[in-house]
């Protein structure tokens, strides 16, 4: 009796991406891992995306499963896919990105080799011509198999993208992406990690993240406060998890996601009133968690001081903020 390879369900939410969708779908159809289903969820696109989906579904009926729904946002489209996925593992690919041919084969092999419910690969940022603009190494200096109890620092060090990870489907038995919020990955993926005893990783840059020149410039608004809400949701789950005694790593997570990631967003908020209001919310967040300035300045990510590793402009912004010079920041920006 031959062993049938585990089935992977890849979920692609689609919204007005007619210029990029074919490249994304081609990269998934051509996976060396054959036992896959590609759930393409058209989230109410108004462009030619639906026609492209139908063409691919007719050409590759054994792989492409097309769905069409009213627009409900990224989380809603992903949840729609999760509810209909029949695979042992789930992957999420954004419809304007693409992946290497061996991505899912390697990640399934690692999941099964180490009995890991989550596998992570590296990300490359690419431009419209496919040139690599930035390499984003996810977990440097660690082996393929990571025992979380012994290396729980990864909880606060990780970048919580959904798209460069493979998940055992059972992780989603009780969990879904939170609807109607931004930063849904920061809200959910750490909760899934807390369910794992081991995770696995490959140092290969399988995921190609497209930096689009035509995307509407993202406006930075009070929606950034969703970052703080996401961290709060994770804290609640953390206290009941198998890692609830690891207080230092929780604090590091609060500093990395709640302070540094939030400030990185805040730097681009144009409206003065919203900026000051969000800054006040951050200070309250820090006060409630007793996060002191020395905690922030001493925060290490992957065993290196995080603040020192940043570009000069970011360093200056953060230091001025921590020094309470918000008015000066606004003048400089």
C-alpha positions in Angstrom: 0.0 0.0 0.0 1.5 3.4 -1.0 1.5 6.2 1.4 -0.6 9.1 0.2 1.1 12.4 1.0 -0.7 14.6 3.4 -3.2 17.0 1.9 -2.6 20.7 2.0 -5.4 23.3 1.7 -4.1 26.7 0.5 -6.5 29.6 1.0 -6.3 32.6 -1.2 -8.5 35.6 -0.4 -9.0 37.6 -3.6 -10.0 41.3 -3.9 -9.4 43.3 -7.1 -6.0 41.7 -8.0 -6.5 41.0 -11.7 -2.9 42.0 -12.5 -1.3 39.6 -10.0 -3.6 36.7 -9.6 -2.4 34.5 -12.4 1.2 34.6 -11.2 0.1 33.6 -7.7 -2.1 30.8 -9.0 0.6 29.5 -11.3 3.1 29.3 -8.4 0.6 27.1 -6.5 -0.5 24.9 -9.4 3.1 24.1 -10.0 3.9 22.9 -6.4 6.0 19.8 -6.2 3.7 18.7 -3.4 0.9 17.2 -5.5 -1.8 16.6 -2.9 -3.2 20.1 -2.6 -6.4 22.0 -3.0 -6.3 25.7 -3.7 -9.4 27.5 -2.3 -9.7 30.8 -4.1 -12.2 33.0 -2.3 -13.3 36.0 -4.3 -14.3 38.5 -1.7 -16.6 40.6 -3.9 -14.0 41.8 -6.4 -15.2 44.4 -8.9 -12.5 43.9 -11.5 -11.7 40.9 -13.8 -10.5 38.6 -10.9 -13.6 36.4 -11.1 -13.0 35.6 -14.8 -9.4 34.7 -14.1 -10.5 32.4 -11.2 -13.1 30.7 -13.4 -10.5 30.1 -16.2 -8.1 28.5 -13.8 -10.9 26.4 -12.2 -11.9 25.0 -15.6 -8.3 24.3 -16.6 -7.2 22.7 -13.2 -10.5 21.4 -11.8 -8.6 18.8 -9.6 -6.7 21.6 -7.8 -8.6 24.8 -7.9 -11.8 25.3 -5.8 -13.4 28.6 -6.7 -15.7 30.5 -4.3 -17.5 33.8 -4.5 -18.9 35.8 -1.6 -19.9 39.3 -0.7 -17.1 41.5 0.4 -16.3 40.9 4.1 -12.6 41.6 4.4 -9.5 39.5 4.7 -10.3 37.7 7.9 -13.8 36.8 6.7 -12.5 35.4 3.4 -9.8 33.4 5.2 -12.4 32.0 7.7 -14.7 31.1 4.7 -11.8 29.1 3.3 -10.9 27.4 6.6 -14.6 26.3 7.0 -14.4 24.6 3.6 -10.8 23.2 3.7 -10.5 19.4 3.6 -6.7 19.2 4.0 -4.5 18.0 6.9 -2.6 21.2 6.8 -3.5 24.8 6.0 -1.5 27.5 4.2 -2.5 31.1 3.5 -1.2 33.0 0.4 -2.0 36.6 -0.4 -3.3 36.9 -4.0 -0.7 39.4 -5.1 2.3 37.3 -3.8 3.7 34.0 -5.1 5.8 31.1 -3.7 8.6 28.8 -4.8 7.7 25.4 -6.4 9.0 23.4 -3.4 7.5 25.5 -0.6 4.7 23.2 0.5 6.6 20.0 -0.1 9.4 21.1 2.2 7.1 22.5 4.9 4.9 19.4 5.0 8.0 17.2 5.3 9.3 19.3 8.2 5.9 19.2 9.9 5.9 15.4 9.7 9.5 14.9 10.5 9.3 16.8 13.8 5.6 16.3 14.5 5.2 20.2 14.4 1.8 21.9 14.1 3.5 25.0 12.7 6.3 25.4 10.2 7.9 28.7 9.2 9.8 29.8 6.1 11.7 33.0 5.2 10.3 35.8 3.1 11.7 37.8 0.3 10.3 41.2 -0.7 10.3 41.5 -4.5 9.5 44.3 -6.9 7.2 44.1 -10.0 10.1 42.7 -12.1 10.8 39.9 -9.6 14.0 41.5 -8.3 14.6 40.8 -4.6 14.5 44.1 -2.6 14.8 42.7 0.9 15.4 39.3 2.6 13.5 38.8 5.8 15.0 36.0 7.8 12.5 34.8 10.4 14.4 32.8 13.0 18.2 33.1 12.5 20.6 30.9 14.5 18.2 28.2 15.4 17.8 24.6 14.2 15.1 23.2 12.0 13.2 21.8 15.0 12.6 24.3 17.9 11.4 23.0 21.2 9.3 25.9 22.5 9.7 25.1 26.2 13.5 25.4 25.9 13.5 28.3 23.3 10.4 30.3 24.2 12.1 33.5 23.2 10.8 32.9 19.7 7.3 33.8 21.0 8.4 37.4 21.3 10.9 37.4 18.4 8.7 36.0 15.7 7.0 38.1 12.9 3.4 36.9 13.0 2.6 36.8 9.3 0.1 34.1 8.4 1.4 33.8 4.9 4.9 32.2 5.5 3.6 29.5 7.7 2.1 26.0 7.4 -0.5 25.0 10.1 -1.9 21.7 11.2 -5.6 22.1 10.5 -6.5 21.1 14.1 -5.0 24.4 15.4 -8.1 26.0 13.9 -10.6 23.7 15.6 -11.6 26.5 18.1 -9.9 29.5 16.5 -10.6 31.9 13.6 -9.3 35.2 12.3 -11.0 38.1 14.1 -13.3 39.9 11.7 -13.5 43.6 11.1 -10.1 44.4 12.6 -6.6 45.3 11.2 -3.6 43.3 12.3 -5.6 40.1 12.5 -2.4 38.1 12.2 -0.9 39.6 15.4 -4.2 38.8 17.1 -4.4 35.1 16.0 -1.1 33.5 15.1 0.5 33.9 18.6 -2.5 32.2 20.0 -1.9 29.3 17.7 1.8 29.2 18.6 0.7 28.8 22.3 -0.9 25.5 21.3 2.4 24.1 20.0 5.1 22.2 21.8 7.5 22.3 18.8 7.7 24.4 15.7 9.9 23.7 12.6 11.5 26.1 10.3 13.4 26.2 7.0 15.9 28.9 6.1 14.7 28.8 2.5 13.1 32.1 1.2 10.0 30.4 -0.1 7.5 33.2 0.2 7.8 36.1 -2.4 6.1 39.2 -1.0 5.3 41.7 -3.7 5.9 45.4 -3.0 3.3 46.9 -5.3 3.8 50.3 -6.8 0.2 50.6 -7.8 -1.4 49.9 -4.4 -3.2 52.8 -2.9 -0.9 54.4 -0.3 -2.0 52.9 3.0 -3.5 55.6 5.2 -2.4 55.4 8.8 -5.3 56.1 11.1 -6.6 55.3 14.5 -7.1 51.7 13.2 -3.5 51.2 14.4 -5.0 50.9 17.9 -6.1 47.4 16.7 -2.4 46.5 17.4 -2.9 47.2 21.1 -6.2 45.3 21.1 -4.5 42.3 19.4 -1.8 42.2 22.1 -4.5 42.4 24.8 -6.4 39.4 23.2 -3.1 37.4 23.1 -2.4 38.2 26.8 -5.8 36.7 27.8 -5.0 33.4 26.0 -1.4 33.4 27.3 -2.5 33.4 31.0 -4.4 30.1 30.4 -1.8 28.5 28.1 0.9 25.9 28.9 3.5 28.7 28.9 1.7 31.0 31.4 4.7 30.9 33.7 7.0 32.5 31.1 6.4 36.1 32.2 9.6 37.6 30.6 8.7 36.4 27.1 5.2 37.8 27.5 6.7 41.1 28.5 9.0 41.0 25.5 6.1 40.3 23.3 4.3 43.3 24.7 7.3 45.4 24.1 7.9 44.2 20.5 4.4 44.2 19.2 2.7 46.6 21.6 5.4 49.3 21.7 7.8 49.0 18.8 5.4 47.7 16.2 2.8 50.3 17.3 5.3 53.1 17.2 6.4 52.0 13.7 2.8 52.5 12.6 2.3 55.7 14.6 5.2 57.3 12.8 3.1 57.5 9.6 0.0 59.0 11.2 -0.5 62.4 9.5 -3.3 63.9 11.6 -2.0 65.6 14.8 -5.0 65.0 16.9 -5.1 61.3 16.1 -1.3 61.1 16.7 -1.6 62.5 20.2 -4.6 60.4 21.0 -2.9 57.2 19.9 0.3 58.2 21.8 -1.8 58.6 25.0 -3.3 55.2 24.5 0.2 53.7 24.1 1.4 55.4 27.3 -1.6 54.0 29.1 -0.9 50.5 27.7 2.7 50.7 29.0 1.7 52.0 32.4 -0.9 49.2 32.9 1.7 46.6 32.1 4.5 48.3 34.1 6.7 48.5 31.0 9.5 50.8 32.0 11.9 52.7 29.7 14.8 50.5 30.6 12.7 47.4 29.6 12.2 48.9 26.2 15.8 50.1 25.7 17.2 46.7 26.9 14.8 44.6 24.7 16.8 42.1 22.7 15.4 40.4 19.6 17.3 37.2 18.5 19.9 38.0 21.1 20.7 41.5 19.7 19.7 44.8 21.1 16.7 45.8 19.0 16.9 49.6 19.2 20.6 49.5 18.2 19.8 47.3 15.2 17.4 49.9 13.7 18.0 52.5 11.0 19.0 56.0 12.3 15.7 57.7 11.4 13.7 55.1 13.4 16.1 55.2 16.3 15.6 59.0 16.6 11.9 58.8 16.3 11.7 56.1 19.1 14.1 57.9 21.4 12.3 61.2 21.0 9.0 59.5 21.8 10.4 57.8 24.9 11.9 61.1 26.0 8.4 62.6 25.9 9.2 64.9 23.0 6.0 64.3 21.0 5.6 68.0 20.0 9.2 68.0 18.7 8.5 64.8 16.7 5.5 66.4 15.0 7.6 69.4 14.0 10.3 67.2 12.5 7.9 65.0 10.6 
